[in-house]
Amino acid sequence: MTSSSTPAPDSPRLPGHRRPLRRLTARGRGEAHRAATPLELFFDLCFVVAIAQAGMQLVHAVAEGHPGEGILNYAMVFFAIWWAWMNFTWFASAYDNDDVLYRVVTLVQIAGVLVLAAGVTRAFEDHDYLAVLLGYVIMRLALVTQWLRVARSCDGPERRMALRYAGGVLLCQIGWVGLVVLPEGARSWVFLVMAVLEMCVPPFAERDHPTSWHPRHIAERYGLFTIIVLGETIAAATVAVKTGIDENDALGDLLPIAAGGLLIIFAAWWIYFVVGNQAKEYLAGAGTSAAMRTAPSD
């Protein structure tokens, strides 16, 4: 999604207005106390399952002496997970109305990522991407229906933007079929072309009317997802160390590796949440100071 300095008008959301089906209209960028919903947190947890499966298969590929092949497979699977998560997150930030149909479509997207996760092993070991593709297409087509709801609920430039999103995402899914029907040697090129085309959809769709995503909500969503991924990394490392101790009694060899891995995870958390926040505060302060220096004095 592309950013814009033009805020959308705040959408009134009265507590008593809880009809099962409501128009899917833009939320305001200036909403106070906007936070991640339980449905979004559930969505993140299910996506981390797929990320964990991909990471496990990458480790196996490296251990078996196929790092290049493992990295390529991981890149293709991770892109599908990451891009589907990104698109849902930015869409939800702008249009989440929390009605029954919105929740059901989101649950369909969750089912899609679980289908994708179930196919990760076959993608790595047998180069069979059918289940991965099926799960990805389920997620993306579910999002298409959300954009069509937006188009039905609005008019003018916003409606054109929603239809461009729906049409662009739909056309890309047709292109992804090449990943399973073309020869294996062409798959990396199909992936590269289709990944670029997928990432071209948001700037194309929003060239006349940007979405009204909420800055604080987006920042919180990224932070929460990062914490979940780091937690999954620690869980996977713990299982690996336990397996090594139980099967090989190699505690002495594992301790330095485990300590190094733990330090990397701690450093990732520190850089993202501590250094990143300090940098934002510094830049905000610098901007305020610059404004004060350039302001005319009485």
Residue, then its C-alpha position, 0 to 999 in steps of 0.5 A: m500500500t502506498s502512503s499519503s498525506t491526505p487523511a480520510p474522514d473519520s468513520p463514525r463507529l457507534p457502539g450500538h451500531r452492530r448489524p451483522l452486515r455493514r458497508l465496507t467503508a474506509r476508516g479514519r486515519g485519525e482514529a484514537h486508541r486504534a489497536a490490533t484486534p483479537l482476530e488479527l492476533f489469531f491471524d498472525l499466530c496461524f501465519v507463524v505456523a507456516i513460517a515455522q514450517a518453512g524455516m524447519q525445511l530450510v534447516h533440513a536442506v542446509a544440513e543435507g548439503h543443499p543450501g542453494e536449493g533450500i534458500l530458493n525454496y524458502a524464498m518462494v514459500f516465504f514470499a507467499i506467506w509474507w505478501a499475503w500477510m502484508n496485504f491483509t494487514w494494510f487492508a484491515s488497517a484501512y477497511d476493517n469493519d468487523d462485521v460477520l462477513y469480514r470475519v468469515v472472509t478473514l477465517v478463510q484466509i487463515a484456512g488458506v495459510l494452513v493449507l499452504a503450511a501443509g504443503v511446505t514439506r512437499a515443496f522442499e522435498d519433492h518440488d511439488y508446489l500444488a498445495v502451496l499454490l492452492g493455499y496462496v490462491i485461497m488467501r488472495l481470492a478471499l482478499v479479492t472479495q473484500w476489495l469487491r465489497v469496498a467497491r460496492s460500498c463507495d464510488g468515485p476514485e475510491r471505487r476505481m482503486a478497489l476495482r484495480y486491486a481486485g482485478g490486479v490480484l485476480l490476474c496475478q493468481i492466473g499467472w501463478v498457475g505457471l509455477v505448477v504447470l511449467p517445467e521445473g527449470a522455469r519455476s524460478w523465473v516464473f516466481l521472479v516475474m510474478a513476485v514483481l507483478e504482485m508488488c506492482v499492484p498496490p502502486f497501480a491501484e492507489r495512483d489516484h486514491p490512496t487507502s486510509w491506513h492507520p499509522r499507529h495501527i500498522a506500527e503495532r501490527y508489525g511489532l506484534f508479528t515480529i514478537i510472535v516470529l521471534g518467539e517461534t524462533i526461540a521455541a524451535a531452537t529449544v526443541a533443537v537443543k533438547t533433541g540434540i541432548d536427548e539423542n546425542d548427549a552433546l550438551g558441550d557442543l550445543l551450548p556455544i551454538a545455543a548461546g550464540g543463537l539466543l544472542i542473535i534473537f536478543a539482538a534482533w529484538w533490541i534493534y527492532f524495538v529499542v534502537g528503532n524506537q529511539a531513532k524515531e524519537y530522535l528524528a521526531g525531536a530533531g524535526t521539532s527542533a528544526a521547526m523551532r529554529t526556522a520559526p520567526s521570533d517575536 
